[in-house]
Amino acid sequence: MTEILYKWCTSIDTRDWAGMRSILTEPVKIDYSSNGSIAGDLAVDTWIDRLKGLHGFDRTLHMVSNPVVTVNGDAATCVSYVNAMHFLKDGDRELGAYACGIYTHELVRVNGSWKIRAATFDLAGRHSGSAAFDEAFVRARALAPSRMPA
């Protein structure tokens, strides 16, 4: 069960949008409101388009630990800690957006495979502070279109 959580993180960090698409239900409920971001039921392509803004960063690392999985028939919940690090070298400046918190992923079994039907990020804090986090994301989103693969 935790493999799907690791695939979520790895898909984000490797920009494997087909891999991300393969583990999500349509639609998927996303709630990053604690981090001042999106919340609601989204088409998978809408969620992935939002994730494509991460192309503006040089690297991202989403690390999860302490997963606790609860299974109830064909539904499950996985709660874990997440440390999400985003790195960007911009000229002679290094920008970092570091957030940590708790992920809650709701899963459903579809044709024998687990899929994520909801993902919530509950912010615990930002290592670099809100201003540095926001600055890094604004710059990365501006750079993303020019850094996306053709």
PyMOL commands that set and color helices and strands:
alter all, ss='L'
color gray80, all
select helices_A, chain A and resi 2-14+17-22+33-35+44-56+130-147
alter helices_A, ss='H'
color red, helices_A
select strands_A, chain A and resi 24-31+39-42+59-72+75-90+93-110+113-126
alter strands_A, ss='S'
color yellow, strands_A
deselect
rebuild
show_as cartoon
